[in-house]
């Protein structure tokens, strides 16, 4: 049975613990015919004004660009063999401004949450100004944390039905 929580802070510790354990997630987008496409990625996360915010360093592939232009709704799914899982329904937008690109770069280098991230210079040698380095800002509107031991589920929503 799922329990709804009022504040993200009520699930934040489990959210971070599961993401730190699992690290990689599956990101789902949809094409113009509403067909899903999955890919495995490694976003970093923080909490801003009591809400989760994700950042994804990414290559701006034609498929990803077309999907997000047609429908910015994305789902991010974390899972481990103990059946612990996190499901994040969100809107993902390209963050093209210099400050966002630098900010995400630094979050990756520092690890956010701790232990999640990497040095992006291994992929983008030109640093946050590298023309191939792009950033998606992930704005969740629903987060579900599922505990595998008893399938206990807690869900936070931002109050909108995006």
N, C-alpha and C positions, 0 to 999 in steps of 0.2 A: 504494500500500500504506500502510496506517495503522500508525503506531508508537505504542505505548502508553507514556506517561511516568508515573513514580511521583509526581512533585511538580508542582503547578501552576506553580511557579517556572520549570520547564523550558520552558513555553510562554507565560509571562506577557508577555515583551517583544513577541512576535508578536501575542498577544491585544490588547494595548494599541495597537500600531501599526495593526492592521487596524481596530479600533474608532475610533481617532482619524481614520483616513482615511475610513471609511464613515459614521460617526456614527449614522445612523438604522438601526433594525432592524425586522424583522417579528416580532411576538409572536403565537404561536398558543395558543389555548385550545380546549377541546372542550365541547360542550353535553351535555345529559343523554342524547342519542341517539348520543353519540360522534362527532358531526360537527365538523370543525375550523372555527375562525373565525380569520382573520388580521386584524391591524391594524398600521400602521406607527407606531412610537413611538421615543422617545429616552431610554433609561435611562442612568444613570451607574453607574460601577463602581469598586470598591476591592478590596483584598486584606486579609482579616482572618485572622490566625493561619494564613497560608499558603493560604487558600482564597478564591476570588472571591466577592464579594457584590455584588449589583446593587440599585439603588434606582430606582423608577419613580414620578415625580410623575404623577398620573392623575386624570381625572374618574371618579367612581364610577358608571359607567353600569349600567343594569339587566342588560344582556347580560354584561358583565364580571363583575359581582357574582354572577350566577347560575352562570356557568361555573366560576368559582373556588370557589364554595361546593360545587358538585358534584364538582369535580376540580381540585385546586390545581396540578397538573402543567402546566407551560408550556414551550414551546420558543421561543427567541429566535434569529433568524437574520440575520446580516450578510453582504452580498455586494457586490462591486464588479465592473465590467466586465473587470478583469484576472483575474477568477475567484478572487481571494482571498476567503475566507469564514471566518466563525466561527459555529459552531452550539452553542447552550447549552441543555441539558436541565436543568430546574430545578423547584423547588416555589416558588410565589409566594404570599405571604400579606400581607394588609392589615396595615400597621404603624400602629396607631391612637394609640399613645402620643405625647405631646407631644415627648419627646426625639427619637424617630425622625423625626417630621415636621420638626423643626428641623434635625436632622442632615442629612437628605436635601436640604432646602432649601439648606443651606450647601454641600453637595457640588455641587449644580447651579450655584450662583453661582461657585464656585471652578473648576469644570471637573474632571471625574474620569472617565477620565484627562484630562490637559491637553488643552484644545481641545474637549472633549465636555461639553456642558451649555449653560445659558442662565440668564438672570435670571428666575426663576419669577414675579416680581412682575408681569411682562407678562401673565400669565394669571390669577394669583390676587392681586388688589390688596390683600387683607387680610393678606398675609404667610402664614407657616406656620400661623397661627390661622384663616385663611380657611375657612369651613365647606365650601367646594367643593373645597378642596385635600386630596387623599388620596395616600397613599404605599403602594406595594407593595414589600416586601422580597423580592428574588429570590435564592434559595439554590440555586446550581447543584450538580448531582451528576455532570454529565458536560459537558466542554467539548472541542470539536474545532476545531482551527485547520487550515485547508486553504490551501496555497500554490498559486496558480493556475498559475505558470510550469511546474510539473512534477507538479501534483496531489499533492504531498507532504502527508501528513496526520499530525498528532500529536494524540493523545487523552489527556486526563486524566479520571479518575473519582475520586470520593471514597471508593470501596470499597463503597458500598451499591448495592443494586438497588432504587431507589425505584420 
